[in-house]
Amino acid sequence: MILCEQVKYNSKLYAENASERLKIFVKAFCAEDIVSSQALVSQAKWLATQANKYLQCIKASQESMHCERFLAQFLRPYCKNPGDRFQELETLLRGIDIALSNSTSLSLVDGQLMDEIDGLERQIIHNLEQLMSHMPCQTSTIPESNAKDSIDFLQTLQTPPSNTILPSYFFLFCMKLLHTQSRAMTFPSSSPKLEKNTLQTQNQPNMHGISLKKICVEYSPFTVSKKRLIFALKSSLSLGLAVLFGLYYSKPNGFWAGLPVGISLAVAREATFKVTNVKFQGTVIGNVYGVLGCFVFMRFIEVRFLALLPWFIFTSFLQQSKMYGQAGAVSAAIGAVLILGRKNFGPPSDFAVTRIVETFIGLTCSIMVELVLQPTRAASLAKLQLSKSLSTVKDSLSSIDLVAMSKAELMDRANGLKRDLSGLHKYIIEAEDEPSFWFIPFNSTAYKKILYSLVNMGDTLIFIAHALGLLEEQFVKLEVMGSKDELDKINGDVKLVGKKTGFSMKCLGEITSIKSLLVLEKDLAKKGGKYDVELGKRTNNSNNFSKFNQEDVEKFDILFVDHLKEVCEKIQFSDDEKEIKSRMVLSWSAIGFCMNCLMKESAEIENGVRDIVQWENPKCQINLHEIS
């Protein structure tokens, strides 16, 4: 149960960190001036970096808890994936941070609302304190009576907000979600049947988007694809050349040059220099340990294999490191096994030197073949993943429809974007550690800037999905009460921004997929178009995109708030339904603020893409609107 205890310890640290940040956020929201508020927000950002470290530790331990989960499930009905549940809390805290960072005027706090916010803060902190003693539970629902407690403070928010205090309403919206989520994580489900069904659903493999026909086509031995041919060609050439040159160096030990190549063959595209570097380092470390083990057990040759036991434990931890990963850990383990398990190969030190040289020969051949047939750098993979992520954002934004789309659909799209961004983050980290050689250096600053904006967009989609979930029950009632036209106006505002922002992401994704402006010029020449590389202009640019400026954002805010006021003025709620009206106003305000954030983040992404294109084409004058 070691890993379970590690997860529990880091969960406690994260809960303490989240409580401290929440206190700071509430102080910032109730601050008397903007300067004091922003100073407190900056203080919370430092704590957020610590929280991310705790989350990474939880997720790393969570991935290795398979052997302990069988025992853990009989102890407590708590979540088997605590990192995912804490990540949901972190998303809500980031939403509060975004709301406070975008505040340009004093909040709407009065004496009564301040007392109610303080009470809500105490409830959330109480829930977080319970998480300090155990991991979060699995259920995502809470008793109805507790759910009502979380929205008592909304009774005073029945008036539609102005465009200047939308961030304040979004702050309250995130506080409500945070209370609901933290409450759900502290109480396991009371229904055994529901718990059983939940576990069965989680244990089922995710087969979304996978068909039997697709599996048969991709893995059939009679199906020949370009991908499989390139992989077969790379494997045969790498192994053949490695053994050939290894034999030239040392005929008795030449076959060792093919070992590092053979154990690292993978159909998936990997960062060539990064993986090769960790393989070589792992081999050297393993050989050195093997030589030391031979000297220590010089008089006990028959039992020197015992030296492998601590080494296997060490390499299991090495596998979890960001620097070496699985490739470096496997190479280190094999290097030690071959030294300690050898017989009749001469002195250990001589054999270790031979192994290191042969490994260098094999990996060099592998690199050369990779560069000739399919050069794959981490920087190239990062650019491909960036283009894919922008395409995913485009699909998500273009499909936003508050009437026709459900919360589950939008949440699925947001989760798909999160998976793409996780891969992009991985490649950016690898590209930073990768040598440039004769290639263009990797512009990590621009990529991180774009990644930050894309992550904010993904969080924004999640918030829109939550708001949509609260409004789904009210859409039918609004139409019955004769406000369908006003509702269509609000939905039209949201759809217009979503489609315009999605089209911008589509154009930026196409730009990032261009290898160079010279290639673009040749392609346009074949199609009858023309592109001036020096001026950065394209003649047939009727379909280029336009950038959101601050004036566009302000116009949307004013128009959205006006339409929201029309809906609220037309609908008459009874005294018993004030709570419903407050929830509706808060949810609509959150959606308006989120669309505001999407427009701002799209402009930031455009600036980042421009920096990347300019970095790769330093002699050209870049104009993205002309390129697209």
C-alpha positions as CSV (number, residue, x, y, z in Angstrom):
1,M,0.0,0.0,0.0
2,I,3.0,2.3,-0.4
3,L,1.6,4.1,-3.5
4,C,-1.8,4.5,-1.9
5,E,-0.1,6.3,1.0
6,Q,1.8,8.5,-1.4
7,V,-1.4,9.5,-3.2
8,K,-3.1,10.1,0.2
9,Y,-0.1,12.3,1.4
10,N,-0.1,14.4,-1.8
11,S,-3.9,14.6,-1.7
12,K,-3.6,16.2,1.7
13,L,-1.0,18.6,0.5
14,Y,-3.1,19.6,-2.5
15,A,-6.2,20.1,-0.3
16,E,-4.3,22.4,2.0
17,N,-3.0,24.3,-1.0
18,A,-6.4,24.6,-2.5
19,S,-7.9,25.9,0.8
20,E,-5.1,28.5,1.1
21,R,-5.7,29.7,-2.5
22,L,-9.5,29.9,-2.0
23,K,-9.0,32.2,1.0
24,I,-6.8,34.4,-1.1
25,F,-9.2,34.5,-3.9
26,V,-12.1,35.5,-1.7
27,K,-10.0,38.3,-0.2
28,A,-9.2,39.5,-3.7
29,F,-12.8,39.4,-4.7
30,C,-13.8,41.5,-1.6
31,A,-10.8,43.9,-1.9
32,E,-11.4,47.6,-1.9
33,D,-9.5,48.4,-5.0
34,I,-8.2,46.7,-8.1
35,V,-4.5,47.0,-7.2
36,S,-4.9,45.1,-3.9
37,S,-7.0,42.5,-5.7
38,Q,-4.4,41.9,-8.4
39,A,-1.6,41.7,-5.8
40,L,-3.5,38.9,-4.0
41,V,-4.1,37.1,-7.4
42,S,-0.3,37.2,-8.0
43,Q,0.2,35.6,-4.6
44,A,-2.2,32.8,-5.5
45,K,-0.4,32.1,-8.8
46,W,2.7,31.0,-6.9
47,L,0.7,28.6,-4.8
48,A,-0.8,27.2,-8.1
49,T,2.7,26.1,-9.3
50,Q,3.0,24.1,-6.1
51,A,-0.4,22.6,-6.6
52,N,0.5,21.4,-10.1
53,K,3.5,19.6,-8.6
54,Y,1.2,17.8,-6.2
55,L,-1.1,16.9,-9.0
56,Q,1.8,15.5,-11.0
57,C,2.9,13.3,-8.1
58,I,-0.7,12.0,-7.6
59,K,-1.1,11.1,-11.3
60,A,2.4,9.5,-11.4
61,S,1.6,7.3,-8.4
62,Q,-1.9,6.7,-9.7
63,E,-0.6,5.1,-12.9
64,S,1.5,2.6,-10.9
65,M,-1.3,1.7,-8.4
66,H,-2.6,-1.3,-10.5
67,C,-1.1,-3.9,-8.1
68,E,-2.6,-2.2,-5.1
69,R,-6.0,-1.4,-6.4
70,F,-7.4,-4.9,-5.8
71,L,-6.7,-4.5,-2.1
72,A,-7.7,-0.8,-2.0
73,Q,-11.2,-1.3,-3.3
74,F,-12.2,-3.4,-0.2
75,L,-11.0,-0.7,2.2
76,R,-12.9,2.4,1.2
77,P,-15.3,3.3,-1.6
78,Y,-13.0,6.1,-2.7
79,C,-12.0,7.1,-6.2
80,K,-9.5,4.9,-8.0
81,N,-8.4,7.9,-10.1
82,P,-7.9,10.7,-7.5
83,G,-5.7,12.7,-9.9
84,D,-8.7,13.2,-12.3
85,R,-11.0,14.4,-9.5
86,F,-8.4,16.8,-8.1
87,Q,-7.8,18.1,-11.7
88,E,-11.5,19.0,-11.8
89,L,-11.1,21.1,-8.7
90,E,-8.0,22.7,-10.1
91,T,-9.9,23.7,-13.3
92,L,-12.5,25.4,-11.1
93,L,-9.8,27.2,-9.2
94,R,-8.2,28.3,-12.4
95,G,-11.6,29.7,-13.5
96,I,-11.7,31.8,-10.3
97,D,-8.2,33.0,-11.1
98,I,-9.3,34.0,-14.7
99,A,-12.3,35.8,-13.4
100,L,-10.2,37.9,-11.0
101,S,-7.5,38.5,-13.5
102,N,-10.0,39.9,-16.0
103,S,-11.7,42.2,-13.5
104,T,-11.4,45.9,-14.5
105,S,-13.8,47.4,-11.9
106,L,-14.8,46.9,-8.3
107,S,-17.0,43.8,-7.7
108,L,-20.6,43.9,-6.8
109,V,-20.0,42.9,-3.1
110,D,-22.3,44.4,-0.5
111,G,-22.6,43.5,3.1
112,Q,-25.2,40.8,2.7
113,L,-23.5,39.1,-0.2
114,M,-20.1,39.3,1.6
115,D,-21.5,37.4,4.5
116,E,-23.0,34.8,2.2
117,I,-19.7,34.4,0.3
118,D,-17.9,33.9,3.6
119,G,-20.3,31.2,4.5
120,L,-19.9,29.5,1.2
121,E,-16.1,29.7,1.6
122,R,-16.3,28.1,5.0
123,Q,-18.3,25.2,3.6
124,I,-15.9,24.6,0.7
125,I,-12.9,24.7,3.1
126,H,-14.7,22.3,5.4
127,N,-15.1,19.9,2.4
128,L,-11.4,20.3,1.5
129,E,-10.4,19.6,5.1
130,Q,-12.2,16.2,4.9
131,L,-10.2,15.4,1.8
132,M,-7.0,15.9,3.8
133,S,-7.8,12.6,5.7
134,H,-8.7,10.4,2.8
135,M,-8.8,10.3,-1.0
136,P,-11.8,11.7,-2.9
137,C,-14.8,9.4,-3.4
138,Q,-16.0,8.2,-6.7
139,T,-19.6,9.6,-6.9
140,S,-20.1,12.9,-8.7
141,T,-23.6,13.6,-7.3
142,I,-24.6,15.0,-3.9
143,P,-27.9,14.8,-1.9
144,E,-30.5,17.4,-3.0
145,S,-30.6,19.1,0.3
146,N,-26.9,19.8,0.2
147,A,-27.1,21.0,-3.4
148,K,-29.6,23.6,-2.4
149,D,-27.3,25.0,0.3
150,S,-24.7,25.8,-2.4
151,I,-27.0,28.4,-4.1
152,D,-28.5,30.2,-1.2
153,F,-26.2,33.2,-1.9
154,L,-27.8,33.5,-5.4
155,Q,-31.0,35.0,-4.1
156,T,-29.7,38.5,-4.5
157,L,-28.5,38.0,-8.1
158,Q,-31.7,38.3,-10.0
159,T,-30.8,41.4,-11.9
160,P,-28.8,40.8,-15.2
161,P,-25.2,42.1,-14.9
162,S,-23.7,44.9,-16.8
163,N,-20.9,44.1,-19.2
164,T,-18.3,45.5,-16.8
165,I,-19.1,43.0,-13.9
166,L,-19.4,39.8,-16.0
167,P,-16.1,38.6,-14.3
168,S,-17.7,39.0,-10.9
169,Y,-20.7,36.8,-11.9
170,F,-18.3,34.3,-13.3
171,F,-16.4,34.2,-10.0
172,L,-19.6,33.4,-8.2
173,F,-20.5,30.8,-10.8
174,C,-17.1,29.0,-10.2
175,M,-17.6,29.2,-6.4
176,K,-20.9,27.5,-6.8
177,L,-19.4,24.7,-8.9
178,L,-16.4,24.4,-6.5
179,H,-18.8,23.9,-3.6
180,T,-20.8,21.3,-5.5
181,Q,-17.7,19.4,-6.6
182,S,-15.9,19.5,-3.3
183,R,-19.0,18.3,-1.6
184,A,-19.4,15.4,-4.0
185,M,-15.8,14.3,-3.5
186,T,-16.2,13.9,0.3
187,F,-19.3,11.7,0.3
188,P,-19.3,8.2,-1.2
189,S,-22.4,7.0,-3.0
190,S,-25.1,5.6,-0.6
191,S,-26.5,3.3,-3.3
192,P,-24.6,0.0,-3.6
193,K,-26.3,-0.7,-6.9
194,L,-25.1,2.7,-8.3
195,E,-21.6,2.1,-7.0
196,K,-21.5,-1.3,-8.7
197,N,-22.7,0.1,-12.0
198,T,-20.2,2.9,-11.8
199,L,-17.3,0.5,-11.2
200,Q,-18.4,-1.7,-14.1
201,T,-18.6,1.3,-16.4
202,Q,-15.1,2.4,-15.4
203,N,-13.6,-1.1,-15.9
204,Q,-15.0,-1.3,-19.4
205,P,-12.4,-0.3,-22.1
206,N,-13.0,2.9,-23.9
207,M,-14.1,1.8,-27.4
208,H,-15.4,5.2,-28.5
209,G,-14.7,5.6,-32.2
210,I,-13.2,2.1,-32.7
211,S,-15.0,-0.4,-35.0
212,L,-14.3,-4.0,-35.7
213,K,-13.8,-3.3,-39.3
214,K,-11.2,-0.7,-38.6
215,I,-9.2,-3.1,-36.3
216,C,-9.3,-5.9,-39.0
217,V,-8.1,-3.5,-41.7
218,E,-5.3,-2.0,-39.7
219,Y,-3.9,-5.2,-38.1
220,S,-4.6,-7.7,-40.9
221,P,-1.3,-9.4,-42.1
222,F,-2.6,-9.0,-45.7
223,T,-3.1,-5.3,-45.5
224,V,-0.1,-3.2,-46.7
225,S,0.0,0.4,-45.9
226,K,2.6,3.1,-46.3
227,K,3.1,3.4,-42.6
228,R,3.9,-0.3,-42.2
229,L,6.2,-0.3,-45.2
230,I,8.2,2.6,-43.9
231,F,8.5,0.9,-40.5
232,A,9.6,-2.4,-42.0
233,L,12.2,-0.6,-44.2
234,K,13.5,1.4,-41.3
235,S,13.8,-1.7,-39.1
236,S,15.6,-3.8,-41.6
237,L,18.0,-1.1,-42.7
238,S,18.8,0.0,-39.1
239,L,19.4,-3.6,-37.9
240,G,21.4,-4.5,-41.0
241,L,23.7,-1.5,-41.0
242,A,24.2,-1.7,-37.2
243,V,25.3,-5.4,-37.3
244,L,27.4,-4.7,-40.4
245,F,29.4,-1.9,-39.0
246,G,29.5,-3.6,-35.6
247,L,31.2,-6.6,-37.2
248,Y,33.7,-4.2,-38.8
249,Y,34.7,-2.9,-35.4
250,S,34.7,-6.3,-33.6
251,K,33.9,-9.5,-35.4
252,P,33.3,-11.6,-32.2
253,N,31.0,-8.9,-30.6
254,G,29.5,-7.2,-33.6
255,F,26.0,-8.5,-33.0
256,W,25.7,-6.4,-29.9
257,A,25.3,-3.3,-32.1
258,G,21.9,-4.6,-33.2
259,L,20.6,-5.1,-29.7
260,P,19.8,-1.4,-28.8
261,V,18.2,-1.0,-32.2
262,G,16.1,-4.2,-31.9
263,I,14.7,-3.4,-28.5
264,S,13.6,0.1,-29.4
265,L,11.7,-0.6,-32.6
266,A,8.3,1.1,-32.5
267,V,5.6,1.8,-35.1
268,A,4.7,5.1,-33.4
269,R,6.6,8.2,-34.3
270,E,9.1,9.2,-31.6
271,A,11.5,12.0,-31.1
272,T,14.6,10.6,-32.7
273,F,17.4,12.5,-30.9
274,K,15.6,12.5,-27.5
275,V,15.0,8.8,-27.5
276,T,18.5,7.9,-28.8
277,N,20.1,10.1,-26.2
278,V,18.4,8.4,-23.2
279,K,19.0,4.9,-24.7
280,F,22.7,5.6,-24.9
281,Q,22.9,7.1,-21.4
282,G,20.9,4.2,-20.0
283,T,23.2,1.6,-21.6
284,V,26.3,3.4,-20.2
285,I,24.8,3.6,-16.7
286,G,23.8,-0.1,-16.8
287,N,27.2,-1.2,-18.0
288,V,29.0,0.8,-15.3
289,Y,26.7,-0.8,-12.6
290,G,27.3,-4.2,-14.1
291,V,31.1,-3.8,-13.9
292,L,30.9,-2.6,-10.3
293,G,28.7,-5.6,-9.5
294,C,31.2,-8.0,-11.0
295,F,34.0,-6.5,-8.9
296,V,31.9,-6.7,-5.7
297,F,30.9,-10.3,-6.3
298,M,34.3,-11.3,-7.8
299,R,34.6,-14.2,-5.4
300,F,30.9,-15.2,-5.5
301,I,30.4,-15.5,-9.3
302,E,27.4,-18.0,-8.9
303,V,25.3,-15.5,-6.9
304,R,26.3,-12.2,-8.5
305,F,22.9,-12.1,-10.1
306,L,21.7,-10.9,-6.7
307,A,23.2,-7.5,-7.6
308,L,20.4,-7.2,-10.2
309,L,17.6,-7.0,-7.6
310,P,18.4,-3.5,-6.3
311,W,19.1,-2.4,-9.9
312,F,15.7,-3.6,-11.1
313,I,14.1,-1.5,-8.3
314,F,16.2,1.5,-9.3
315,T,15.2,1.2,-13.0
316,S,11.5,0.9,-12.1
317,F,11.8,4.4,-10.6
318,L,14.0,5.5,-13.5
319,Q,11.1,4.5,-15.8
320,Q,8.9,7.1,-14.1
321,S,11.3,10.0,-14.5
322,K,10.8,12.6,-17.2
323,M,14.4,12.5,-18.3
324,Y,14.8,8.8,-19.1
325,G,11.4,7.3,-19.3
326,Q,10.8,3.8,-20.5
327,A,13.5,3.8,-23.2
328,G,16.3,4.8,-20.8
329,A,15.1,2.4,-18.1
330,V,15.0,-0.6,-20.4
331,S,18.4,0.1,-21.8
332,A,19.9,0.5,-18.3
333,A,18.3,-2.8,-17.1
334,I,19.6,-4.7,-20.2
335,G,23.1,-3.2,-19.9
336,A,23.4,-4.5,-16.3
337,V,21.9,-7.9,-17.1
338,L,24.4,-8.5,-20.0
339,I,27.4,-7.6,-17.9
340,L,26.4,-9.6,-14.8
341,G,25.0,-12.5,-16.7
342,R,27.9,-13.0,-19.1
343,K,30.3,-16.0,-19.2
344,N,33.5,-16.5,-21.2
345,F,33.5,-12.9,-22.6
346,G,36.8,-11.8,-21.0
347,P,37.2,-9.2,-18.2
348,P,34.1,-7.2,-17.3
349,S,35.6,-3.8,-18.0
350,D,36.7,-4.8,-21.6
351,F,33.3,-6.3,-22.3
352,A,31.6,-3.1,-21.0
353,V,33.7,-0.9,-23.2
354,T,32.9,-3.1,-26.2
355,R,29.2,-3.0,-25.4
356,I,29.3,0.8,-25.1
357,V,31.0,1.2,-28.5
358,E,28.7,-1.3,-30.2
359,T,25.7,0.5,-28.7
360,F,27.0,3.8,-30.1
361,I,27.4,2.2,-33.5
362,G,23.9,0.8,-33.5
363,L,22.2,4.0,-32.3
364,T,24.2,6.0,-34.9
365,C,23.0,3.8,-37.7
366,S,19.4,4.0,-36.3
367,I,19.6,7.9,-36.3
368,M,21.0,8.0,-39.9
369,V,18.3,5.8,-41.2
370,E,15.6,7.7,-39.4
371,L,16.9,11.0,-40.7
372,V,17.0,9.7,-44.3
373,L,13.6,8.0,-44.4
374,Q,11.5,9.7,-41.9
375,P,13.2,12.5,-39.9
376,T,11.2,12.9,-36.8
377,R,12.3,15.5,-34.3
378,A,10.4,16.5,-31.1
379,A,10.1,19.9,-32.6
380,S,8.4,18.4,-35.7
381,L,6.1,16.4,-33.6
382,A,5.2,19.5,-31.5
383,K,4.3,21.4,-34.7
384,L,2.1,18.5,-35.9
385,Q,0.4,18.2,-32.6
386,L,-0.2,21.9,-32.5
387,S,-1.9,21.7,-35.9
388,K,-4.0,18.8,-34.6
389,S,-5.0,20.7,-31.4
390,L,-6.0,23.8,-33.4
391,S,-8.2,21.6,-35.6
392,T,-9.8,20.1,-32.5
393,V,-10.5,23.6,-31.1
394,K,-12.0,24.5,-34.4
395,D,-14.4,21.5,-34.3
396,S,-15.4,22.3,-30.7
397,L,-16.0,26.0,-31.2
398,S,-17.8,25.7,-34.5
399,S,-20.3,23.2,-33.1
400,I,-21.4,25.3,-30.0
401,D,-25.2,25.5,-29.9
402,L,-26.8,26.2,-26.6
403,V,-30.1,24.9,-27.7
404,A,-29.2,21.8,-29.9
405,M,-26.1,20.7,-27.9
406,S,-26.1,18.9,-24.6
407,K,-23.7,19.2,-21.7
408,A,-22.3,15.7,-22.3
409,E,-21.5,16.5,-26.0
410,L,-19.6,19.6,-25.2
411,M,-17.8,18.0,-22.3
412,D,-16.7,15.2,-24.6
413,R,-15.2,17.7,-27.0
414,A,-13.5,19.5,-24.1
415,N,-11.9,16.3,-22.9
416,G,-10.8,15.4,-26.4
417,L,-9.0,18.8,-26.5
418,K,-7.4,18.1,-23.1
419,R,-5.9,14.9,-24.5
420,D,-4.5,16.6,-27.5
421,L,-3.0,19.4,-25.3
422,S,-1.4,16.7,-23.0
423,G,0.5,15.4,-26.1
424,L,1.5,18.9,-27.1
425,H,2.9,19.6,-23.7
426,K,4.9,16.4,-23.8
427,Y,6.5,17.2,-27.2
428,I,7.3,20.8,-26.1
429,I,9.2,19.5,-23.1
430,E,11.1,17.0,-25.3
431,A,11.9,19.6,-27.9
432,E,13.4,21.9,-25.3
433,D,16.0,19.2,-24.4
434,E,16.7,18.2,-28.0
435,P,19.9,19.3,-29.7
436,S,19.3,21.6,-32.7
437,F,22.3,20.5,-34.9
438,W,21.7,22.0,-38.4
439,F,17.9,22.5,-37.8
440,I,16.2,25.7,-36.8
441,P,16.2,26.1,-33.0
442,F,12.9,25.3,-31.2
443,N,10.9,28.4,-30.2
444,S,9.7,27.1,-26.9
445,T,8.5,30.5,-25.7
446,A,6.0,30.8,-28.5
447,Y,4.8,27.3,-28.2
448,K,4.3,27.6,-24.4
449,K,2.4,30.8,-25.0
450,I,0.0,29.1,-27.4
451,L,-0.3,26.1,-25.1
452,Y,-1.3,28.3,-22.2
453,S,-4.1,29.9,-24.4
454,L,-5.3,26.6,-25.6
455,V,-5.5,25.2,-22.1
456,N,-7.6,28.2,-21.1
457,M,-9.8,27.6,-24.1
458,G,-10.3,24.0,-23.0
459,D,-11.2,25.1,-19.5
460,T,-13.6,27.6,-21.0
461,L,-15.4,24.9,-22.9
462,I,-15.8,23.0,-19.6
463,F,-17.3,26.0,-17.9
464,I,-19.7,26.5,-20.8
465,A,-20.7,22.8,-20.5
466,H,-21.4,23.2,-16.8
467,A,-23.5,26.3,-17.4
468,L,-25.4,24.6,-20.2
469,G,-26.1,21.7,-17.9
470,L,-27.8,24.1,-15.4
471,L,-29.8,25.8,-18.2
472,E,-31.0,22.6,-20.0
473,E,-33.9,22.2,-17.7
474,Q,-35.0,25.8,-18.2
475,F,-35.0,26.0,-22.0
476,V,-38.4,24.3,-22.4
477,K,-39.9,26.6,-19.7
478,L,-38.5,29.7,-21.4
479,E,-40.0,28.7,-24.8
480,V,-43.4,28.0,-23.1
481,M,-43.3,31.5,-21.5
482,G,-42.9,33.1,-24.9
483,S,-39.2,34.1,-24.8
484,K,-38.0,31.9,-27.7
485,D,-37.1,34.9,-29.9
486,E,-35.0,36.4,-27.1
487,L,-33.4,33.0,-26.4
488,D,-32.5,32.7,-30.1
489,K,-30.8,36.1,-30.0
490,I,-28.5,35.0,-27.2
491,N,-27.8,31.6,-28.8
492,G,-27.2,33.5,-32.1
493,D,-24.6,35.7,-30.4
494,V,-22.8,32.6,-29.0
495,K,-22.9,30.7,-32.2
496,L,-21.5,33.7,-34.2
497,V,-18.5,34.0,-31.9
498,G,-18.0,30.2,-31.9
499,K,-18.0,30.0,-35.7
500,K,-15.8,33.0,-36.2
501,T,-13.3,31.9,-33.6
502,G,-13.4,28.3,-35.0
503,F,-12.7,29.6,-38.5
504,S,-9.7,31.5,-37.1
505,M,-8.4,28.3,-35.5
506,K,-8.9,26.4,-38.8
507,C,-6.8,29.0,-40.7
508,L,-4.1,29.0,-38.0
509,G,-4.0,25.2,-38.0
510,E,-3.5,25.2,-41.8
511,I,-0.7,27.8,-41.4
512,T,1.1,25.7,-38.8
513,S,0.9,22.7,-41.1
514,I,2.9,24.5,-43.8
515,K,6.5,23.4,-43.9
516,S,7.8,26.7,-45.2
517,L,6.7,29.7,-47.1
518,L,8.7,28.6,-50.1
519,V,6.7,25.4,-50.2
520,L,3.5,27.4,-50.0
521,E,4.7,29.6,-52.9
522,K,5.2,26.5,-55.1
523,D,1.8,25.0,-54.1
524,L,0.0,28.2,-55.0
525,A,1.9,28.4,-58.3
526,K,0.5,25.0,-59.2
527,K,-3.1,26.2,-58.3
528,G,-2.8,29.4,-60.2
529,G,-2.3,31.6,-57.1
530,K,0.6,33.7,-56.2
531,Y,2.4,34.4,-52.9
532,D,5.2,37.0,-52.4
533,V,7.6,35.5,-50.0
534,E,9.4,38.8,-49.2
535,L,6.2,40.8,-48.6
536,G,4.3,37.9,-47.1
537,K,1.2,38.6,-49.3
538,R,-1.0,36.3,-51.3
539,T,-3.0,37.6,-54.3
540,N,-6.1,35.4,-53.9
541,N,-6.9,36.1,-50.2
542,S,-10.7,36.2,-50.3
543,N,-11.0,33.6,-47.6
544,N,-8.6,35.0,-45.0
545,F,-9.6,35.3,-41.4
546,S,-10.0,38.4,-39.3
547,K,-8.6,39.0,-35.8
548,F,-10.7,39.9,-32.7
549,N,-9.7,43.3,-31.3
550,Q,-10.7,44.9,-28.0
551,E,-13.5,46.8,-29.7
552,D,-15.1,43.5,-31.0
553,V,-14.9,42.0,-27.5
554,E,-16.6,45.1,-25.9
555,K,-19.3,45.1,-28.6
556,F,-20.1,41.4,-27.9
557,D,-20.3,42.0,-24.2
558,I,-22.8,44.9,-24.6
559,L,-24.9,43.1,-27.1
560,F,-25.0,39.8,-25.1
561,V,-26.0,41.7,-21.9
562,D,-28.7,43.6,-23.7
563,H,-30.2,40.4,-25.0
564,L,-29.9,38.8,-21.6
565,K,-31.8,41.7,-20.1
566,E,-34.6,41.3,-22.7
567,V,-35.0,37.6,-21.6
568,C,-35.1,38.5,-17.9
569,E,-37.6,41.4,-18.4
570,K,-40.0,39.2,-20.5
571,I,-40.0,36.3,-18.1
572,Q,-42.1,36.6,-14.9
573,F,-41.0,34.4,-12.0
574,S,-43.0,33.9,-8.9
575,D,-41.5,34.4,-5.4
576,D,-40.9,30.6,-5.1
577,E,-39.0,30.7,-8.4
578,K,-36.5,33.4,-7.6
579,E,-33.8,30.8,-7.1
580,I,-34.4,29.5,-10.6
581,K,-34.1,33.0,-12.0
582,S,-30.9,33.6,-10.1
583,R,-29.4,30.4,-11.4
584,M,-30.4,31.3,-14.9
585,V,-28.9,34.8,-14.7
586,L,-25.6,33.4,-13.2
587,S,-25.3,30.6,-15.9
588,W,-26.0,33.0,-18.8
589,S,-23.5,35.5,-17.4
590,A,-20.9,32.7,-17.1
591,I,-21.5,31.8,-20.8
592,G,-21.1,35.4,-21.9
593,F,-17.8,35.8,-19.9
594,C,-16.5,32.5,-21.4
595,M,-17.2,33.7,-25.0
596,N,-15.3,36.9,-24.1
597,C,-12.4,34.8,-23.0
598,L,-12.5,32.7,-26.2
599,M,-12.1,35.8,-28.3
600,K,-9.2,37.1,-26.2
601,E,-7.4,33.8,-26.3
602,S,-7.9,33.4,-30.1
603,A,-6.0,36.7,-30.5
604,E,-3.2,35.5,-28.2
605,I,-2.9,32.2,-30.2
606,E,-2.7,34.2,-33.4
607,N,0.2,36.2,-32.0
608,G,2.0,33.0,-31.0
609,V,1.5,31.4,-34.4
610,R,2.9,34.6,-36.0
611,D,6.0,34.3,-33.8
612,I,6.5,30.7,-34.8
613,V,6.2,31.5,-38.6
614,Q,8.5,34.5,-38.3
615,W,11.0,32.4,-36.4
616,E,11.0,29.8,-39.1
617,N,11.2,32.4,-41.9
618,P,13.3,35.2,-40.5
619,K,13.9,36.9,-43.9
620,C,10.2,37.2,-44.7
621,Q,7.7,39.8,-43.7
622,I,4.9,37.8,-42.1
623,N,1.2,38.6,-42.4
624,L,-1.0,35.7,-41.3
625,H,-4.1,37.2,-42.8
626,E,-2.5,37.2,-46.2
627,I,-1.0,33.7,-45.9
628,S,-4.4,32.2,-45.0
